[in-house]
């Protein structure tokens, strides 16, 4: 995966990306993101924040944070219902483990998105 650092957002994809995400996510298309037949497609120039909170982005966190941020954006925009949040959180955890993140750190990150993630996944309403 190729990406570069940005000012407003931390990162910007440089190439099209594809990730197998499974059947828990219905087919949708929104902006730079498309889910089709269990595969998440992310177009070049998609911006994301990397890992949130008091943590450090490392090589094994970049892809999981990209995929997780994409699903949270789809929930915030109302494309997906918030009921997909547990699947997005679990996928994030599985991706961290696949990238050989230390078990305790991966578990802590997973708990953080389960507990702290709801405010990032809800549809934002105008005041």
C-alpha positions as CSV (number, residue, x, y, z in Angstrom):
1,X,0.0,0.0,0.0
2,X,1.3,3.4,-1.0
3,X,0.3,6.6,0.8
4,X,1.7,10.0,1.8
5,X,1.3,12.3,4.7
6,X,-1.1,15.3,4.5
7,X,-1.7,18.3,6.5
8,X,-5.5,18.4,7.1
9,X,-5.8,14.6,7.0
10,X,-2.8,12.5,8.1
11,X,-2.7,10.4,4.9
12,X,-3.8,10.2,1.3
13,X,-3.9,7.0,-0.8
14,X,-1.8,7.1,-3.9
15,X,-3.0,3.9,-5.6
16,X,-6.4,2.2,-5.9
17,X,-6.7,-0.3,-3.0
18,X,-8.8,-3.4,-2.5
19,X,-9.5,-5.3,0.6
20,X,-11.6,-8.4,1.1
21,X,-14.0,-7.5,3.9
22,X,-16.6,-10.3,3.8
23,X,-20.4,-10.5,3.4
24,X,-21.4,-8.4,6.5
25,X,-21.2,-5.3,4.3
26,X,-23.8,-4.8,1.6
27,X,-22.8,-3.4,-1.8
28,X,-22.6,0.4,-1.8
29,X,-20.8,3.2,-3.6
30,X,-20.0,6.6,-2.1
31,X,-17.4,9.1,-3.2
32,X,-14.0,7.3,-3.2
33,X,-15.4,4.2,-1.6
34,X,-17.2,1.2,-3.1
35,X,-18.1,-2.2,-1.5
36,X,-18.9,-4.8,-4.0
37,X,-19.2,-8.6,-3.5
38,X,-17.4,-8.5,-0.1
39,X,-14.5,-6.3,-1.4
40,X,-13.9,-2.7,-0.3
41,X,-12.5,-0.6,-3.2
42,X,-10.8,2.7,-2.2
43,X,-9.8,5.1,-5.0
44,X,-6.6,7.1,-5.1
45,X,-6.6,10.4,-3.2
46,X,-8.8,9.0,-0.4
47,X,-7.8,10.9,2.8
48,X,-7.9,9.3,6.3
49,X,-6.6,10.0,9.8
50,X,-4.7,6.8,10.6
51,X,-5.0,5.6,14.2
52,X,-6.9,7.9,16.5
53,X,-6.2,8.7,20.1
54,X,-3.0,8.8,22.1
55,X,-1.2,6.3,19.9
56,X,1.4,6.0,17.2
57,X,0.8,4.9,13.6
58,X,3.0,2.0,12.7
59,X,3.4,-0.1,9.6
60,X,1.0,-2.8,10.9
61,X,-1.7,-0.2,11.7
62,X,-1.9,1.7,8.4
63,X,-4.1,-0.7,6.4
64,X,-6.4,-1.6,9.3
65,X,-6.9,2.1,10.1
66,X,-7.7,2.9,6.4
67,X,-10.3,0.2,6.2
68,X,-11.8,1.1,9.6
69,X,-11.9,4.8,8.8
70,X,-13.6,4.1,5.5
71,X,-16.4,2.1,7.1
72,X,-16.9,4.7,9.8
73,X,-17.2,7.4,7.1
74,X,-19.9,5.3,5.4
75,X,-21.8,5.1,8.7
76,X,-21.4,8.8,9.4
77,X,-22.6,9.7,5.9
78,X,-25.7,7.5,6.4
79,X,-24.7,5.1,3.6
80,X,-24.5,2.2,6.1
81,X,-26.6,1.9,9.3
82,X,-24.7,2.0,12.5
83,X,-25.6,-1.7,12.9
84,X,-22.5,-2.5,10.8
85,X,-20.2,-1.0,13.5
86,X,-19.5,-4.3,15.3
87,X,-18.5,-5.9,12.0
88,X,-16.2,-3.0,11.1
89,X,-14.6,-3.1,14.6
90,X,-14.1,-6.8,14.5
91,X,-12.6,-6.6,11.0
92,X,-10.2,-3.9,12.3
93,X,-9.1,-6.3,15.1
94,X,-8.6,-9.2,12.7
95,X,-6.6,-7.0,10.3
96,X,-4.3,-5.9,13.2
97,X,-3.7,-9.5,14.2
98,X,-3.0,-10.5,10.5
99,X,-0.3,-7.9,10.5
100,X,1.3,-9.4,13.6
101,X,0.5,-6.6,16.0
102,X,1.3,-7.7,19.5
103,X,-1.8,-9.4,20.9
104,X,-2.2,-7.1,24.0
105,X,-1.8,-4.0,21.8
106,X,-4.3,-5.3,19.2
107,X,-6.8,-6.1,22.0
108,X,-6.4,-2.7,23.6
109,X,-7.0,-1.0,20.2
110,X,-10.0,-3.1,19.6
111,X,-11.5,-2.2,23.0
112,X,-10.8,1.4,22.2
113,X,-12.8,1.4,19.0
114,X,-15.7,-0.6,20.6
115,X,-15.9,1.8,23.5
116,X,-14.8,5.1,21.9
117,X,-16.0,4.5,18.3
118,X,-19.7,5.3,18.6
119,X,-19.3,9.0,18.4
120,X,-17.2,8.6,15.3
121,X,-19.7,6.3,13.5
122,X,-23.0,8.1,14.1
123,X,-24.6,10.2,11.4
124,X,-23.7,13.9,12.0
125,X,-26.7,16.2,12.1
126,X,-26.6,19.9,11.4
127,X,-27.2,22.1,14.5
